[in-house]
Amino acid sequence: MEASLILYGACDMIRFSNVGMTYHARNLRKTVLHDASFVIQRGESIGVCGANGAGKSTLLRLFAGVEYPTSGRITRRMSVSWPIGYSSAFQSSLTGADNARFIARIYRRPAAPLLAYVEDFAQLGAYLHQPVRTYSSGMQARLAFAISLAIRFDCYLVDEVTAVGDERFRQRSQEALASRGREGTLIMVSHAPETLRAYCQRGAVLANNRLSFYDTIDEALAVHAWNQRRSA
């Protein structure tokens, strides 16, 4: 049985006000987003479509506050997760359990219930107390997914991470993620239409530096497919 989790505070929306995002490098200037203004309400589930290199992962980093826009303003009145399943921030010399405790301290959560949830969900056995550098990629994915779900947020960000581990673990992960989506807000990036349809009601398409929203995920997928055919 899953350990009890602690709810994290809550308001109602994320607002982008005239947000622009441009990268500058040697001989390169790339605009990802231009003058974007929109509101994400609590309880929405939105799937974001876009071609490779369109800036979908950058968009998620803007939602999360990992990157700041070059213009405009982003207002968050709900708590926002890091991308679900993200494992690059693990300290490889620490054990999985120590990484979980460290994240608990960062987010000011009691370590014991968070670690109990991770132990139950990831099912790494004795490896939970071994250095992360000894883990296989699948074990790291299990740990990352478990820690990502162990802290309750108002809004969850998902970047192409819904199929890790064996069939039983994938099923459990998908059920847990669907539950988080029903309880809060979900913003998902994926190239798989069936994945977006499974989790998302509304859709958005990122193309030509602009993010356009649609009432249904199927409409967004159709627009994205048309864009892909036109650029082929």
Residue, then its C-alpha position, 0 to 999 in steps of 0.5 A: m500500500e502506498a505511503s501517505l503523501i503530503l499535499y502542497g499548498a494551492c492556488d489556481m493558475i499559471r499566467f504567461s504575459n507577453v512572454g518571449m524566449t530567445y537564445h543568443a550564442r556565437n553566430l546563433r540567435k534562436t527564438v523559441l517563444h514570441d509574445a505569448s499570453f495565456v492562462i493555465q487554470r487549475g485542473e486542466s490537462i494539456g498536451v503540447c505538440g511540436a516538431n523536434g527543435a520547436g522548443k517544447s522542453t524549453l517551454l516546460r522549463l519556463f513553466a517550471g521556473v528553471e529558465y527565465p523568459t527574455s521578455g514578459r512575465i510568468t506568474r505562478r499561483m500553483s506549485v509546479s513540479w520538475p519534469i516527471g522522471y527527470s534523473s539528471a540531478f541525482q548525485s551518483s555517489l549518494t545512495g537512492a535513499d540519500n538522494a530522496r532525503f536530499i530532495a525532501r529537505i529541498y522541498r521541506r517535506p518530512a523525509a520518512p514518509l517520502l522515503a517510504y513512498v519511494e521504497d514502496f513505489a520504485q521496488l528497488g530492494a537493497y539497491l535503494h541503499q546503494p550508490v546511484r552510480t551502480y544502478s542500471s538505466g532502468m533502475q534510475a528511471r524507477l527511482a526518478f519516477a518514484i521521487s517525482l510522484a512522492i511530492r504532491f504538486d498542483c501542476y505536473l510537468v511531463d516530458e516524454v517519460t511514461a514508459v519506464g521499467d517492466e510492464r507491471f511498473r509501467q502500468r503502476s506508473q501510468e495509473a499514478l500519473a493519471s491519478r495526479g492528472r485527475e487531482g490537479t493540472l497536467i502539462m505533457v509533451s510527447h511525440a506519441p499521439e496515443t500517450l497525449r490522448a490517454y492523459c490530456q483533454r486540451g491540446a496546444v501546438l508550438a510552431n513558428n515561435r507561437l503556442s496555439f491552444y485548442d479545445t481538444i487534444d485531437e484538434a491539436l494533433a491534427v494541426h500538428a500533423w498538418n504542419q509536419r506534412r507541410s514542412a516535409 
